[in-house]
Amino acid sequence: MTSNSSVVPAPSPEDERALLDSIPTGLLIDGVWRESSDGGTLDVNDPSTGQLLLTIASATPSDGAAALDAASRVQASWAATAPRVRSEILRKAFELVTARAEDFALLMTLEMGKPLAESRAEVAYGAEFLRWFSEETNRIGGRYTTAPDGNSRLLVTKRPVGPSLLITPWNFPLAMATRKIGPAIAAGCTVILKPATLTPLSALLFAQVLNEAGVPAGVVNVIQTAHAGAVTGPLISDSRLRKLSFTGSTEVGQRLIAQSAEQVLRVSMELGGNAPLIVFDDADIDLAVSGTLQAKLRNGGEACTAANRILVQSGVAEKFTAQLIERMREQIVARGTLPESAVGPLVDEDSRAKVEELVAATLDSGATLALGGHRIDGPGYFYQPTILTDVPADARILHEEIFGPVAPITVFDTEEEAIRLANDTEFGLVSYAFTTDLNRGLRLAEQLESGMVGLNTGIISNPAAPFGGVKHSGIGREGGLEGIEEYLETRYIGIGDPARQTA
């Protein structure tokens, strides 16, 4: 994490307004942008100022039903569309998103708050899912084999699951949409996208791009709403829906899994995290500090993959902590459109208040405030990068997602203790470890209870890799070779021995 003072000048207010004026503000249903059926709207605000960006349509249950009608109507024809056609549409979408990278980046910064440099990185990351799954479209396969007894043939094929409801979070408003829509389109599924209420604008611009790329009417529908449960509940209960993919909190995910049981929906759940980041005595400390900054401050800490617990071995604890304090103190907190910004605002006042409350509770439990620890006065929802040391093992902050720029540090003595502390959570999305001992790294990879492990790196997300967790962190995987399987059903056809079928 560094300042970006030598990169690009800040966009002007006129640039921002021109971009916002170009964004569709309706619901996308059956290829048509339309207002809500009851005229309802929702406001999207700038977290760096608290001011209104745009007022857009807010879907009703009736609008949700119309979106499912459209998705169901075209499901069969879309599934029958040649893989090459689906592939080329995704490739065209990748090219269009890449061509409009600056628009997407500025829009994300305006609605979510992250610095422009991080928004640009998300555009590149999000677009890559479109390119990756455009290539995977043509690799959907099956197999034809002889049964072990030789009396029949086994034909195994893949087909799309069917209409899919995709619910995305506010913290990565483009990448979470591409990570779900890319494999769904590749597999031949129609979709209903419900973007987060706080950050729906990037999804609306992306839907506009998909239309330009040639996605047929009804294949992708977008229904942002201020009444999520009222709109998604009836969809989940409708027998025509066959797939639910959700990224968000574990609490909401658990409710959605329960709702989906009625129709026995295929579900993919990317839920909460409580990532440990372990620094051993033999680690490259400069690398560990840089990796910790990436894992902690990326997205302002508002990420399920964010390092939530910093575990440092006693032999390097003092050195590591001193360097981390120095580096975090250098991070400039400012509106994400400013070139010097390294940390933007939190997404809303509720989020900032939660971070404040967690920090206060941790200090009350006996921790030491080493850096930061306070909100920044003025407009917007800014909070100082914060380091807490001497954090007790039973502190709430070690057992809840922080979702803010706060690093609690705990000291350990042995590798066994580090593994025990790392696994002492109901979550299991990602773990990070810094060590120069190869064998230790392999031991950690085998013993840490998480779906992903980052060794000597603070960023591991990659479209070519399967993203997902274990325990309360979710079900299923997104990205990689595994991502498209979430949208495919396996069908087996038994065939009598053709050698015995003679005229």
N, C-alpha and C positions, 0 to 999 in steps of 0.2 A: 504494500500500500504506500503510494507516494503522492505528493502533490503533482498537479498537471499544469503548472504555471506556464510551460513553454509550448503547450499544444495548440489549441484553437481558441480564438476569442469567444466570449459568451454570446449565445444567440440574442438578438435584440427582442424587445417586447413585440415588435412588428412581426418578426420571424415566428415567434410563439403563437401569436394570434392567427397568422395565416395558416399555420399547420392545424391548429384547433378547428378553424373554420372549414377545413377540408375533410374532417372526420365525419363519417355517417353517424347519425344520432338515433337511428331507429333500430328495430329488431330485424334480423335477416331471417325470413321464413319463406321457404320454397323459392329462393332466388330473388325475392323482392324485399326491399327495405320498407318497413311500415311502422306506423306508430303503435303504441300499446292499444289493446282493444278497449280499455277504459280511459285512455288518455293519460295514464299515470306516467310520472317521470321520476328520475333520481338525479341528484347532483354529484358531480365528480369534482373534488377539491384538490388544490395544490398543497401537499403537506409541508412545503417550505414556507408558505405564507398563510395557509388556512383559507385562501380565497377560492372562489368558484372558477373552475376551468370550463366545464360544459354541463349542460342539462340534457340528459338523454332519456329515451324511452325505457320504461320499467315494465317487464313482462308480467302478465297475469296468468293464472292457471289455464285460461282459454287460449292464450298465446302459446303456452307450452304444449297444449293438446294439438294446436295447429302445426307446430314444428314437428311433433311426432307423426302426425298425419302425413306430412310431406316426406319425412325420412322413411316411413314405412312404404309409401307409394312408390318410391324410386329405388328401394333396396334391391329388388330382384334385377332390375336393369343395370344398376351400378355393379352388382356382384358379377354380372355377365360381361361387363366391359373388359376388353382385353387388358391384360396386365401391362402391356407396353403403353397403352393409352393412359392408364392411371399413373404409370411411372413418369411419363412425359409431363403430365399436369403437375406432379410434385416437383419435377425438375424446373419447370417454368416458375412455379411459386418460389422456389429457392432463388432463382435469378432475380425475380421481382423484389423479394424482400432484401436481397443483397444490394440491389440498385437503389433502394429507398432506405438504406441503413441509417442515414442521418435523421430522417423523419421518424423512424421507429425509435431511435435512441433518444431523441429530444422528447418524444411523446411519453416514453417510459419514465424519463427523468421528471417530467412535469407531473405525472399522475402518481408515481411511486416515491420519488425523491432521490434515488441513487445518483451518484455523480455520473456525468456523461461518459466518462471513460469506462465505467462499469456497464452502463447501458449499451455502449457500442460492443463490448465484449459479449453481452447477452444476445444481441442481434446476431453476431457471428455464430455463437453457440446454438441459438434457436434455429437459425436458418439451416445449420448443418443437419438437423433432424430431417428436414425436408429432402436434402440431397441424399442422406443415408438411406432413408426409406424409399426414395425413388429407385435406388439400386436394389433394395431388398424385394421390391414388388415383383421383379422378374425371377426371383429365386424361391418363391413359394413352391414347395415340392411335395412329394409323397414317396411311395415305394410299391413295388410289385415283387412278391417273393413266393416261393413254394413253401407250403406248410411242411412242418417236420415229418409228418407221416406220408407226404407225397400225394395225398388224395385230393388236395384242393390248392387253389392259388389265393394269396392274400393281397388285396389291392387296398392301399391306404391313401386317402386324399385329404386335402384341406379345403375348407370353405369358410367364408366370412361368418362371424358370429351373428351379425345383424345390426339393427339400429342400436346406437350406443349413446349414452348420456355421459358427457365429459364435463367434470366440474373442476375448475382451475383456481389456484390461489392468487392472492394479490402481490406476492413478493417477486415473482418472475413472470410478469404478465404476458410476454411473448413466448418465451421458451417453454413454459408449461403447456401452452396451447399447441405449439408445433410438436412437442414431444408426445402428445396424445393424438392430435389430428393426423400427423404424418403416418403412423402405422395403421390407423383406422382406414384412411383412404387407400393406403397400399394394399391392405387386406381385402378391400371391397366392401367396407362397412359405411353406412350413412351415419351421420352424427348430429347430435344436438349439443352445442357448447354453451355452458352456463359459466361465464367468466365472473371473477370476484367483483362485488359491488364497489369496492374501493378503487379498483384499477381496471375498468372494462375497456378503456379507449384503445389500448394496443390490440386487443382482440378484435375490435371493430375495424381497425385499419387492416389487420391481417385478413379478416373475412373479405374485405374489399379487394385485397390482393388475390385471394383465392378465386374470386369471381373473375378477375382479369386473367388469371391463369387458365381458366376454362373448366372449373369445377361445375358440373351440371346443377341446375336448380334442384333444391331439396336434398342434395348430398351433404351439405354443411349448412346448418341452421344455428343462429346465435340468439340467445334469449337472456340477456342481462336483466336482472331484477332486484328490487329492494326487498322482495318477499321470497327468499330462496326456498324455504320449506314448503310454502303453499304451492309453489310452482313445480318443484322437483318431486314432491311426494306423490302426486297423481301419476307422474311419468314412471316412477319406480314401480308403482302398483299396476301399471298397464302391461298386459301380456305381450304386446308388440315390442316392447323394449327388451333387448336381450343382453345388454352389457352396461355396466356402470364403472367408470373410472373416476377416482377422486384423489385430489392432493389437498391436504389440509391437516387440521388437528386430529389427534387420535380420538378425542371425545366425539366429534362430529362423524368421523369415519366409523366408529362403533355403531352409532345410530343408523347410518346408511347401510351397513352390513346387515343389521337386523331387519331393516325395511326390505332389503333386496332378497331376503330369504323367502318371502312370500311367492315370488315368481322364479326363485332359484336362478337369479341372474349371475352371469360371469362377473366377477368383481376384480378390480385392480385398486389397491389402496396404498398410496404413498403418504404416510402419516408422520407423527411427531418424531423428534430426535432429541438425544441428550449426549452428543458426541464427546467422548474423552479425547484429549490430545496429550500424549505421553512423551516426555522428554527424558531420555536416559543420560547417565553420566558420560557415556562415550559419544553422544551426539555431536554433530557439527553445530555449535551454538548459534552462529550467525544464520545458518540455514534454518535452524529450529525457530529462531525468533521471526525470521521472514515468513516461514510457513505458518506460524501462529497468527501473525498479522493477517495473512490471507484467509485462514480458516475462521478467524474471529471477526474481522472487520469487513469482509466482503458483504455487500448488501447491507452495511451497517449492522451486521450481526443478525439481520432478519432473514434467516435461512434455516431450514431444517438440518442442513449439513454443517451449520456453524459449530465451531469448537465451543462446547458449553462448559467443560470442566478441563482446566489445565493442570495436569499431573506432572510434577517435576521431581526427578530424583535428587536426593539431599546433597550430593556432591557438587551439583551445578546449579542448585536452586538460587543461590544469591546472585551469581553471575547472570543467569538467564533472566531473572526478574528485573535486575538493574537495566539490562539491555532492552527488555520489553517495555519498561517504563519510558526509557529514553525514546524509543521508536514510536510508541503510541502518543507521547506528548507532541511529537512532530506533526501528527495528522491534523490537517486543517478541516474544521467542521464548518460547512457552508452550503448554501443552496447548490444543488447538483449541477446547475447550468453554469456556475462560475468555474473558470479554468483551474483555480487553486483548490477546488473542493476535493477532499479525499474521503470525507464521511458526510453523508447527507442527513436529512431529518428522519425520524421515525415516521411511520405511515399515518398515524393519527394520535390524538391526545390520549385515548385509552391505552394505546401501546406504550406511550411514554410514561403514563401513570403506573402501568404494571412494572416497568423496569425500575422506576423510582422506588416502588414498594418493595421489590425484591432486594434491591441494594440496601435499603433501610433495614429490612429484616435480617439481612446477612451481617450488617454492622452490629445490630442489637445482639446477635448470637455470639459475638466475640471476634469477628474478622477485623482486619485492619484496612483502612482506606489508603492505598498507595498512590492513586492517581484518579482525578476526576470525581465522579460521584454526584453530579448535579445537572439539572436541566439548564439550558442556556436561555436567558431571558430574551424576549422579543418575539416577533411573529414566527409562526411555524413550530414544529415539534422536535426541536434539536435537543440532544443529550450528549454530554461530554464522554469521550472514550474513557473507560474506567477500569482500574485494576484493583482487585481485592486480594489480600494475602491472609495467611493464617485462618483460612476458611474451615470451620468445623465440619466433620464428616456428615453431621445430621442437618446441616443448613439447607433450607428449602431450595436455594439457588442451585445446589448440586443435583436436585431431583426434579426440577422443572425447566422447561425451555425458557431461556432468557429472552430471546428475540430482540437483542439490543447490543450495543457496543461495550459489553461488560465482560471482563475476563477474571473469573475466580481461580486463584492458584492454590493448589494443595501439594504438600511435599510428601514423598514416599521414600522408602529405603531400599526395598528389594523388588525384583521383577515380579515375583509372586504377588506381592502387595499391590503393585501397579495393575496387574490383570484383575485382581479381586475388586479393586476400586473401580476400574473401567467397566466391569460387568455388573456392578451394583446399581442396576437401573432396569426398569421395565421396557425401556426402549432399546433398539438395536439397529439404527440406520447406518451410521458410519463411525469409524474410529480412526485416529491418526496416531502415528508413532514416529519418533525421530531417534535413530540409532545407526551406528556404523557397523554393527555386528550382524552379519547376514543370517546366521543361525537364529539369533534372537528375533530378527524380523520375521523369519519363517515360523517360529514358535508363536509369535503374536498373531500372525495371520490365521493360525489354526485355532487359537484359544480365545481370541476376542469375539464376543457374541454380537456381531453386527454383519449386515449384508454386504458392507463395503469396508475396506481397510486402505488407508493412505499411508504408505511408507515413505518417509522423508519428503513429503509434499503436503501442502495445505489445500490443494484443489485437486479433486479426482474426477469430477463430473465430465463425461465424454459421451457424445452421441453413439460411439461405436461400442460402448460398454453397458452392461445391464445395471440399471439404477434401481435400488430398492432395499428394503430392510427386513429384519426378522423381529420376533416378539411383537410388541405393541407399535412397531414402526411400519407395519404394513404387510400387504400380500401382493405378490406379482412383481414384475420387473418392467421398466421402461427403457428403451434404447437397446443398442446391441442387437445380436442375432435373436435374443429372446423377446424383444419388444413387440415384434409383429405377431408372435404366437398368442399374445393376450387377446388378439382380435380374430383368431382363427379357431375353428372347431376341427377335430380329427374325425374322419369318417372311414369306416372299414367296410369293404365289400368282399364277401366270400364267393369264390368262383369254383365251380366243379372242375375237376381235372380235365383240361382240354384234350389231353392225350387219349382219354376214354370217350370223348364225345365225337364219335365218327359217324359218317353218313351211312 
